[in-house]
Amino acid sequence: MQLHERQQFDFLLATAVERYVDTLIQRNEGAANALTRLQQNPNGDGIWLDRYVTAIFQDFLLDNAAGACFVLQALARQIAPAPAAGSVETMLLALAKTAFAELLRQKTAEFLEQESMYGG
């Protein structure tokens, strides 16, 4: 991955984490509650990680084969479960979303832990 692409991915991830954290804190009445619920069930009521990742992919125009490859290049060392069978584009998107969702969950949990310790 080229340096400018890495920079774009890092911006994407930072933006996604920031927006997701803000939403989770509001929906779950604080960082501590949001963190607990995120850790218990990332796709549970009020958390909806998969829905959020789908929205981020749409907002950043990544919901296509090229976008999936961009994300997968950035996450080449991540281990992600295999997606369901389908067209190559469908499989690429599913794999990219799965890998991105896991990284987003990890980074959001880190942020929420810091927020609950220092932000009250």
C-alpha positions in Angstrom: 0.0 0.0 0.0 1.3 3.4 -1.0 1.9 6.0 1.8 -1.0 8.3 0.5 -3.3 5.3 0.5 -2.3 4.4 4.0 -3.0 8.0 5.0 -6.4 7.9 3.5 -7.2 4.6 5.3 -6.0 6.0 8.6 -8.3 9.0 8.1 -11.2 6.7 7.2 -10.6 4.7 10.4 -10.2 7.7 12.6 -13.3 9.3 11.3 -15.3 6.1 11.6 -14.2 5.5 15.2 -14.9 9.1 16.2 -18.4 9.1 14.7 -19.2 5.6 16.1 -18.0 6.5 19.6 -20.1 9.7 19.6 -23.2 7.7 18.6 -22.6 4.9 21.0 -22.0 7.3 24.0 -25.3 9.1 23.2 -27.3 5.9 22.6 -26.0 4.1 25.6 -25.9 6.9 28.2 -22.1 7.1 28.6 -18.9 5.5 27.6 -18.9 2.8 30.2 -22.3 1.5 29.2 -21.4 1.7 25.5 -18.1 -0.3 26.1 -19.9 -3.0 28.0 -22.6 -3.4 25.4 -20.1 -3.3 22.5 -18.1 -6.1 24.2 -21.1 -8.2 25.0 -22.8 -8.0 21.6 -21.4 -5.8 18.8 -24.6 -6.1 16.8 -27.0 -5.9 19.7 -29.7 -3.2 20.1 -28.1 0.3 20.2 -24.7 -0.9 19.0 -25.4 -2.3 15.5 -21.7 -2.6 14.4 -22.5 -4.3 11.1 -25.1 -1.7 10.1 -22.6 1.1 10.9 -19.8 -0.5 8.8 -22.3 -0.9 5.9 -23.1 2.9 6.3 -19.4 3.8 6.4 -18.7 1.8 3.3 -21.5 3.6 1.5 -20.6 7.1 2.8 -16.9 6.7 1.7 -17.8 5.0 -1.6 -16.2 1.7 -0.6 -19.1 -0.5 -1.3 -17.6 -2.0 -4.5 -14.8 -4.3 -5.4 -12.2 -1.5 -5.6 -13.2 -0.2 -2.2 -13.1 -3.6 -0.7 -9.6 -4.2 -2.1 -8.5 -0.8 -0.7 -9.7 -1.8 2.8 -8.3 -5.3 2.5 -4.9 -4.0 1.4 -4.8 -1.8 4.6 -5.9 -4.8 6.7 -3.7 -7.4 5.0 -2.3 -8.7 8.3 -5.7 -8.9 10.1 -7.3 -12.3 10.5 -10.9 -12.4 9.5 -13.5 -15.2 9.0 -14.3 -16.2 5.5 -17.5 -14.7 4.0 -20.3 -16.6 2.5 -20.1 -17.7 -1.1 -21.2 -15.5 -3.9 -19.7 -13.4 -6.6 -16.0 -12.3 -6.2 -17.2 -8.7 -5.5 -19.7 -9.9 -2.9 -17.0 -12.0 -1.2 -14.5 -9.1 -1.3 -17.0 -6.8 0.2 -18.0 -9.2 2.9 -14.4 -9.9 3.8 -13.5 -6.2 3.8 -16.5 -5.3 6.0 -15.8 -8.2 8.4 -12.1 -7.2 8.8 -13.0 -3.4 9.1 -15.7 -4.1 11.6 -13.3 -6.0 13.8 -10.7 -3.2 13.7 -13.4 -0.6 14.3 -14.7 -2.6 17.3 -11.2 -2.8 18.7 -10.4 0.9 18.2 -13.8 2.0 19.5 -13.4 -0.2 22.6 -10.0 1.4 23.3 -11.4 4.9 22.9 -14.4 4.1 25.1 -12.1 2.6 27.8 -10.1 5.9 27.8 -13.2 8.0 27.8 -14.8 6.1 30.7 -11.6 6.3 32.8 -10.8 10.0 32.1 -14.0 11.5 30.8 -16.3 10.5 33.5 
